[in-house]
Amino acid sequence: MKRKLLTATVFMFGLALGGTSAIASSPSPEATVPGITQEMARCVYECQSNGGTHAVCWNCCVRNICELL
């Protein structure tokens, strides 16, 4: 009986962890990214060529969230 209870508890704990990780990995509505165009790709490439990090260049060229320098 104790073994079945322990097995059921571990199983339910695993389901709970799996559910929270699935929720954490799902994109939020604010994180939607449009399809990247050739202009966006060129902008990211040029930005990185000029010393920008990938994240900063991506946000500016694709998501239009540019940092003020």
Secondary structure, DSSP 8 states (H G I E B T S, - for coil): -HHHHHHHHHHHHHHHHHHHHHHHHS--GGG------HHHHHHHHHHHHTT--HHHHHHHHTS------
